[in-house]
Amino acid sequence: MPTAAHLHALDLGRFVVASPSSFHAAAEGGRRLAEAGFELLDEAADWPIGPGCHAVVRDGALIAWTVPDGAGPTTGFRILGAHTDSPSFKLKPKPTTGRLGWLQAGVEVYGGPLLNSWLDRELRLAGRLVTHDGAQHLVASGPLLRFPQLAIHLDRAVNEGLTLGKQQHMNPVWGLGDPSTADLVGLLAEAAGVAPGEVGGFDVVVADTQEPAVFGGAGEFFASGRLDNLSSVHAGLTALANARDNGGGSIAVLAAFDHEEVGSGSRSGAAGPFLEDVLARIGDGLGASPTERRRAFAASWHVSADAGHAVHPNYAERHDPANLPVLNGGPLLKINANQRYATDAPGAALWARLCAEAEVPYQEFVSNNDVPCGSTIGPLTATRLGIRTVDVGIPLLSMHSARELAGVQDPWRLSTVAERFFAG
């Protein structure tokens, strides 16, 4: 009999497969919420006033919320923040390249992928095409590309150190022929049902095609692409749909931003205005004055959910010796003295209380002092809105690989705690 955690992992796998790009992740999230009874809104239209369940998509980002009965102008928000994008490669302008009889794709590195993990895999292209009339069309190919590695016979020292040049070596092949007579964007246009000559712009990334899998001696592992950070987006979607009728006293919000992997500085990123715009419009619908809106923010919490690091058994020296999180040990409470994470003592106490109520164990993560710490959307949202913030996430191995590794239990546990958080 499958456990709740196993079923959650399988559904996470389905969500990842349906979300090869941030645009697909936002659209799939909107579709799932619509099935759960949420109304999808248009940013350019008037929004409903008062209680209800709603969502809005902006490019590759999604924000959804539930306003409970009895909510007023000073009602606080319970916000779970995550991000829809993952490290990858993005098509450059004039992407159809090649030589020596090969067709290749001109790509630009997006974020910080582990380059070697993308070698010798069947890959796809996914994203959006925008036609000259401004219409947007989601597109996703089947297996199409590959970064072929040089055979060991031609580089006998490769196992002593592999060096990959981002410009020279990271140009995937996608066919054979003459680049002057081929058209990679045209191929995508045909797949989207669009005339190739009508495409005026595109945002298209490379994604892995291998299916997610549960494996291990006791079925304890879950491997998939884009777990950083679709694991948190999926946990938030599941929790928000389950919590919509919980009668909580706060306004529950899921904010799934784009562009976290490249700094969040965009109109759909956490450093942009999207979340503040939505919270302001919710407050307007409840009749909030500017002062009352600030009172609502002061009564609010933000849980920034992004994947973190499990201890690696072959590189234990890279971790803090007293804080060694493991897969299936529970979601992480992420702490950094230099505010790379936004967790402080009140946030740590909130997370401990939520996990206790949900009967879920949690682990603390802090970096080794000699290893630079990454960051999340947590400090950005805390700085921009002044809302109390705590940083959490599931532990992973192989973070930023084309295929990352989680424990089966942890995504479900994160979603369970998120549901308690939304309940207020």
C-alpha positions in Angstrom: 0.0 0.0 0.0 1.6 3.3 -1.1 2.2 5.8 1.7 1.1 9.4 1.6 4.7 10.4 1.1 5.1 8.0 -1.8 1.9 9.3 -3.5 3.1 12.9 -2.9 6.4 12.1 -4.6 4.7 10.5 -7.6 2.5 13.6 -8.0 5.6 15.8 -7.6 7.1 13.8 -10.5 4.0 14.5 -12.6 4.3 18.2 -11.8 7.9 18.3 -12.8 7.2 16.5 -16.1 4.5 19.1 -16.9 6.8 21.9 -16.0 9.9 21.9 -18.2 10.1 25.7 -18.0 9.1 28.4 -15.6 6.2 29.3 -17.9 4.9 25.7 -17.9 5.3 25.6 -14.1 3.2 28.7 -13.6 0.6 27.4 -16.1 0.4 24.0 -14.6 0.1 25.5 -11.1 -2.8 27.6 -12.4 -4.4 24.6 -14.0 -4.2 22.6 -10.8 -5.6 25.4 -8.7 -8.5 25.9 -11.1 -9.3 22.2 -10.7 -9.3 22.8 -6.9 -11.8 25.7 -7.3 -9.6 28.7 -7.5 -10.6 31.5 -10.0 -7.8 32.6 -12.3 -7.7 36.3 -12.7 -6.4 38.8 -15.3 -4.1 41.5 -14.0 -5.6 44.0 -16.3 -9.2 43.4 -15.1 -11.1 44.3 -12.0 -10.7 41.7 -9.2 -13.4 40.3 -6.9 -13.8 41.9 -3.5 -13.8 40.0 -0.3 -13.6 36.2 0.5 -12.6 33.7 -2.1 -9.8 31.7 -3.7 -8.0 33.3 -6.6 -4.7 33.1 -8.6 -2.9 35.2 -11.2 0.0 34.3 -13.5 2.6 36.8 -14.6 5.0 35.4 -17.2 6.7 32.5 -15.4 5.4 33.4 -11.9 2.2 32.5 -10.1 0.6 34.0 -7.0 -2.5 32.4 -5.5 -4.4 33.2 -2.3 -7.5 32.5 -0.2 -9.3 35.2 1.7 -11.3 33.7 4.5 -14.7 34.8 5.7 -14.4 37.7 8.2 -11.1 39.0 6.8 -10.7 42.7 7.2 -8.3 45.5 6.2 -5.8 44.6 8.9 -5.9 40.8 8.5 -2.4 39.4 8.2 -1.0 37.2 5.4 0.6 33.8 5.6 2.9 33.7 2.5 4.8 30.7 1.3 7.4 31.9 -1.3 9.2 29.7 -3.8 10.5 29.9 -7.3 9.7 28.2 -10.6 13.0 28.5 -12.5 16.0 26.1 -12.4 19.6 26.3 -13.6 19.7 25.4 -17.3 20.6 26.9 -20.7 18.6 29.4 -22.7 18.4 29.8 -26.4 20.3 32.7 -27.8 19.1 34.9 -30.6 19.9 33.2 -33.9 20.1 29.8 -32.2 20.5 27.7 -35.3 24.3 27.0 -35.5 26.6 24.2 -36.4 29.6 23.1 -38.4 31.2 20.0 -39.9 27.8 18.6 -40.9 26.3 19.0 -37.4 23.3 21.1 -36.5 23.8 22.8 -33.1 21.9 25.1 -30.8 23.4 28.4 -29.6 22.6 28.5 -25.9 23.5 30.8 -23.0 24.1 29.4 -19.5 21.2 30.3 -17.2 22.1 30.4 -13.5 24.7 28.0 -12.1 24.1 24.5 -13.5 26.6 21.7 -12.9 27.7 21.6 -16.5 29.1 18.0 -16.5 25.7 16.7 -15.3 24.1 17.8 -18.6 26.5 15.8 -20.8 25.3 12.7 -22.7 21.6 13.2 -21.9 18.6 13.4 -24.2 17.3 16.9 -23.7 14.3 18.9 -24.8 13.5 22.6 -25.4 10.6 24.3 -23.6 9.3 27.8 -23.0 7.2 30.4 -24.8 7.0 31.9 -28.2 5.5 35.3 -28.8 4.0 36.1 -32.1 4.0 39.5 -33.8 0.4 40.2 -32.5 1.7 39.8 -28.9 0.0 36.4 -28.3 2.0 33.9 -26.2 2.3 30.2 -27.0 3.8 27.6 -24.7 5.9 25.1 -26.5 7.8 22.0 -25.4 9.6 19.6 -27.7 10.3 15.9 -27.2 13.9 14.6 -26.9 15.8 16.8 -29.3 19.3 17.8 -28.1 22.4 16.4 -26.6 25.7 17.7 -25.2 28.1 14.9 -26.4 31.1 14.3 -24.4 34.5 13.7 -26.0 35.5 10.1 -25.9 38.2 9.1 -23.4 40.4 7.8 -26.3 40.7 11.5 -27.5 41.4 12.8 -24.0 43.2 10.3 -21.8 43.5 12.7 -18.9 39.7 13.4 -18.7 39.3 11.5 -15.4 42.0 13.6 -13.8 40.0 16.8 -14.4 37.3 17.7 -16.8 37.2 21.4 -17.9 34.2 22.6 -19.8 34.3 25.9 -21.6 30.8 27.5 -21.5 31.2 29.0 -25.0 33.3 26.3 -26.7 31.9 23.0 -25.3 28.3 23.7 -24.3 26.7 23.8 -27.7 24.3 20.9 -28.0 23.7 19.0 -31.2 20.2 18.5 -32.5 20.6 17.2 -36.0 22.7 16.8 -39.1 22.9 19.1 -42.1 23.6 22.7 -43.2 22.8 25.4 -40.6 22.0 27.8 -43.4 19.0 25.7 -44.4 17.8 24.7 -40.9 15.6 26.6 -38.5 15.4 25.5 -34.8 12.9 28.2 -33.9 10.8 27.3 -36.9 10.8 23.7 -35.7 9.5 24.9 -32.3 6.9 27.1 -34.0 5.5 24.2 -35.9 5.3 22.2 -32.7 3.3 25.1 -31.2 1.0 25.3 -34.2 2.4 28.7 -35.2 3.7 29.9 -38.5 7.5 30.2 -38.2 7.4 33.7 -39.8 5.0 34.9 -37.1 7.4 34.4 -34.2 8.7 37.8 -33.0 10.4 36.6 -29.8 11.1 33.6 -27.6 12.1 32.6 -24.1 13.2 28.9 -24.4 15.3 26.8 -22.1 16.8 23.3 -22.2 15.3 20.6 -19.9 16.1 17.0 -19.1 13.7 14.4 -20.5 14.4 11.5 -18.0 11.3 10.6 -16.0 11.4 11.1 -12.2 11.9 7.9 -10.3 11.5 6.5 -6.8 14.4 4.0 -6.0 16.8 2.8 -3.3 17.0 -0.3 -1.1 13.7 0.6 0.6 12.3 3.0 -2.0 13.6 5.9 0.0 15.1 8.1 -2.7 13.4 10.3 -5.3 15.4 11.5 -8.3 14.2 14.2 -10.7 15.2 17.3 -12.6 14.3 20.7 -11.3 13.6 19.7 -7.6 15.3 23.1 -6.9 12.8 24.5 -6.7 9.7 22.8 -8.1 9.6 20.6 -4.9 8.7 23.8 -2.9 6.2 25.1 -5.6 4.4 21.7 -5.6 4.4 21.5 -1.8 2.8 25.0 -1.7 0.2 24.2 -4.3 -0.8 21.0 -2.5 -0.9 22.8 0.9 -2.9 25.8 -0.4 -5.5 23.6 -2.2 -5.9 21.4 1.0 -6.1 24.5 3.3 -8.6 26.5 1.3 -11.5 25.5 3.6 -9.6 25.3 6.9 -11.2 28.4 8.3 -7.9 30.0 9.2 -7.9 33.6 10.3 -5.1 34.8 8.0 -5.0 35.3 4.2 -3.0 32.3 2.8 -0.8 33.2 -0.2 1.5 31.1 -2.4 4.0 33.2 -4.3 6.0 31.2 -6.9 8.5 33.6 -8.5 10.6 33.4 -11.6 14.3 34.3 -12.1 15.6 33.3 -8.6 18.5 31.5 -10.1 19.7 34.7 -11.7 19.1 37.2 -8.9 15.3 37.7 -9.0 15.6 41.2 -10.6 12.6 41.1 -13.0 8.9 42.0 -13.0 8.2 38.4 -12.2 11.0 37.9 -9.7 11.0 38.3 -5.9 13.0 41.6 -6.2 10.2 43.0 -8.4 6.8 44.4 -7.6 4.6 41.3 -8.3 3.9 40.2 -4.7 3.5 43.7 -3.4 1.1 44.5 -6.3 -1.1 41.5 -5.4 -1.1 42.1 -1.7 -2.0 45.8 -2.3 -5.0 44.8 -4.5 -6.2 42.2 -1.9 -6.0 45.0 0.7 -7.8 47.4 -1.6 -10.6 44.8 -1.9 -10.9 44.7 1.9 -11.0 48.5 2.2 -7.5 48.9 3.7 -5.9 52.3 4.0 -2.2 52.6 3.6 -1.8 52.5 7.4 -4.0 49.5 7.7 -2.1 47.7 5.0 1.1 48.3 7.0 -0.6 46.9 10.0 -1.5 43.8 8.0 2.1 43.4 6.9 3.2 43.7 10.6 0.8 40.8 11.4 2.1 38.6 8.6 4.6 35.9 8.1 6.6 34.7 5.1 8.0 31.2 4.8 10.7 31.2 2.0 10.8 27.6 0.8 13.8 26.6 -1.3 15.8 23.4 -1.5 19.0 23.1 0.7 21.9 20.8 1.1 22.0 17.3 2.7 25.3 16.1 3.9 27.3 14.4 1.2 29.0 11.2 2.4 32.0 11.6 0.1 32.5 15.3 0.9 31.6 15.6 4.6 34.4 18.2 5.1 32.4 20.7 3.0 29.6 20.7 5.7 29.4 22.2 9.2 30.5 19.3 11.5 27.8 19.9 14.0 24.9 20.3 11.5 24.7 17.4 9.1 21.2 17.1 7.5 20.2 13.8 5.9 17.6 12.8 3.3 14.3 11.9 4.9 15.3 13.6 8.2 12.7 16.3 7.6 12.7 19.7 6.0 15.5 22.2 6.7 15.5 25.3 8.8 18.1 27.4 7.0 20.2 29.8 9.1 23.0 32.2 8.1 24.6 34.9 10.4 25.2 37.1 7.4 21.5 37.1 6.4 21.9 35.1 3.2 18.9 33.4 4.8 16.3 35.5 6.6 15.7 33.1 9.6 16.0 34.7 13.0 15.0 33.5 16.5 11.2 34.3 16.1 11.2 32.6 12.7 13.0 29.5 14.2 10.4 29.4 17.0 7.6 29.6 14.5 9.0 26.8 12.4 9.6 24.6 15.5 6.0 25.1 16.5 4.6 24.4 13.1 6.6 21.2 12.7 5.5 20.0 16.2 1.9 20.7 15.3 2.3 18.7 12.1 4.2 15.9 13.9 7.1 16.4 11.4 10.8 16.4 12.3 13.0 19.1 11.0 16.7 19.7 10.7 18.9 22.8 10.9 21.3 23.8 8.1 24.2 26.2 8.4 27.2 26.5 6.1 30.7 25.5 6.8 32.6 28.8 7.5 35.0 28.1 4.7 32.3 27.5 2.1 30.3 30.6 0.8 26.6 30.4 1.5 24.0 30.8 -1.3 20.9 32.8 -0.8 17.1 32.7 -1.5 14.1 35.0 -2.0 13.7 35.2 1.8 16.0 38.2 2.4 14.6 40.0 -0.7 11.0 39.7 0.5 11.9 40.7 4.1 13.7 43.7 2.8 11.1 44.8 0.3 8.0 44.4 2.4 9.2 44.3 6.0 7.4 41.0 6.6 8.9 38.6 9.1 10.5 35.7 7.2 12.0 32.3 7.8 14.0 30.2 5.3 13.3 26.5 4.9 13.4 23.8 2.3 13.9 20.1 1.6 17.4 18.7 1.7 19.0 17.5 -1.6 22.1 16.0 -3.0 23.3 17.0 -6.5 21.8 20.4 -6.3 21.9 22.3 -9.7 22.5 19.0 -11.4 20.4 18.1 -14.4 19.0 15.4 -12.1 18.8 16.1 -8.4 18.3 13.6 -5.4 15.8 14.0 -2.6 14.3 11.7 0.0 10.7 10.4 -0.6 9.5 11.6 2.8 10.7 15.2 2.8 8.6 16.8 0.0 5.4 15.5 1.7 6.6 16.6 5.1 7.3 20.1 3.7 3.8 20.3 2.3 2.2 19.0 5.6 4.0 21.8 7.5 3.0 24.4 4.9 -0.6 23.4 5.3 -0.4 24.0 9.0 1.3 27.4 8.3 -1.6 28.4 5.9 -4.1 27.4 8.6 -2.8 30.4 10.6 
